[in-house]
Amino acid sequence: MKRRDALKMTALGSVGVVAASVSNSCASTAVKEKECEKTCTKMVKRYTNDDYYVNGQLSADKALQAYKEMFAHYNYPLDEFLLTNMFITDFGLGDFENVGMAGVFWYNDAKHGYFAHEIFLLPGQMIVEHQHLETEHPAKMESWHVRQGSIFTFGEGDETPNNPPTPVSQKEFITVNNVVELKCNGINTLNRAEAPHFMMAGAEGAIVSEYANYHDGNGLRFTNPSVSFTDILGNV
């Protein structure tokens, strides 16, 4: 079943930061650490915008193929539900190599107030800066759990030294520079409701589970006024 309404709200598994309390370790046991290290350090092929766009339009086939390659790389299951409900977007900015994402809403329940989301980022991809405001529902609070690859989370707080470079196309629309790097099994949480935040994948790309209360698209605000959320797969 296609989740047209839920997906169109947005797919942003967002990113704020509590720099003081973050887990970057893969696992507590030596065996799990070794196994996690094997998957976390694998490299995923990176494409350029020339590979993704045809006559100025983001190609659904080319973008989906890149994610399929990453899924195969990490032995991530691609089943009928995911293919039917997965979305891909470049946020209408035409810079999918650097700014874009894919994802799936496993569940988004307004009545009981919970949300389950998987975020897929190709190497170096950034989710645009945004925040979630209170509506008739509470402002969305989130935690992010890196299952494969790595991410950098950007949020409120003192600017972190030696931050990774962010996409040039978003330079003037970034207002938060407190950065935490999360590797395989790393977990972090938004520092406060309604805080601006975003995430960016490392060189290995990333598969990230997001845990949150209900996601109301009416409360979503992007820092960049040119952003539009359009799913090129047509599932929304």
Disulfide bonds with the S-S distance in Angstrom:
none
